[in-house]
Amino acid sequence: MKHYTKEELDLYRHGKLSVLSRISCAAHLKECQECAELLEELKEDDQLLEHLRSSIQIYKDLTEIKPTASTV
């Protein structure tokens, strides 16, 4: 059984494969636990990255706040 690479699964996740390739990948994922787990890991990685980006933006926003007369 041919396994999909991280790059291929990432393209699948983002809908960037051809229709035929998406159908083939979806069928494969139903049968292959290893690829299904890798796809789930990629989703979790994206969620973690989005959380980190959000945290960084909040930190930047907080550090850019300048004291005003009412906060001094």
C-alpha positions in Angstrom: 0.0 0.0 0.0 1.4 3.4 -1.0 1.3 5.9 1.8 0.8 9.6 1.3 3.5 12.1 2.2 3.0 15.0 4.6 3.1 17.3 1.7 0.4 15.4 -0.2 -1.8 15.2 2.9 -1.4 18.9 3.4 -2.5 19.6 -0.2 -5.5 17.3 0.4 -6.4 19.1 3.6 -6.3 22.5 1.9 -8.3 21.2 -1.2 -5.4 21.7 -3.6 -5.4 18.3 -5.1 -7.2 17.5 -8.3 -10.7 16.0 -7.9 -9.5 12.5 -8.8 -6.6 12.8 -6.4 -8.9 14.0 -3.6 -11.2 11.0 -4.2 -8.3 8.6 -4.2 -6.8 10.1 -1.1 -10.1 10.1 0.8 -10.6 6.4 -0.1 -7.1 5.7 1.1 -7.6 7.5 4.4 -10.6 5.3 5.1 -8.4 2.2 4.8 -5.0 3.4 6.1 -4.8 4.2 9.8 -1.2 5.4 9.4 -2.1 8.1 6.9 -5.3 9.0 8.8 -3.2 9.6 12.0 -0.6 11.6 10.0 -3.5 13.8 8.7 -4.8 14.3 12.2 -1.3 15.3 13.4 -1.1 17.9 10.6 -4.4 19.3 11.7 -3.2 19.5 15.3 0.0 21.2 14.3 -2.0 23.8 12.4 -4.2 24.4 15.5 -1.0 24.8 17.6 0.5 27.2 15.1 -2.7 29.3 15.0 -2.7 29.4 18.8 0.9 30.5 18.9 0.3 33.2 16.3 -2.7 34.5 18.3 -0.6 34.6 21.5 2.2 36.4 19.8 -0.2 39.0 18.4 -1.8 39.5 21.8 1.7 40.0 23.3 2.6 42.5 20.6 -0.6 44.4 21.2 0.0 44.5 24.9 3.6 45.7 24.6 2.7 48.4 22.1 0.2 50.0 24.5 1.7 53.4 25.6 0.9 54.8 29.0 -1.6 57.6 29.0 -2.2 60.3 31.7 -5.0 58.2 33.1 -2.9 55.1 33.5 0.1 56.8 35.0 
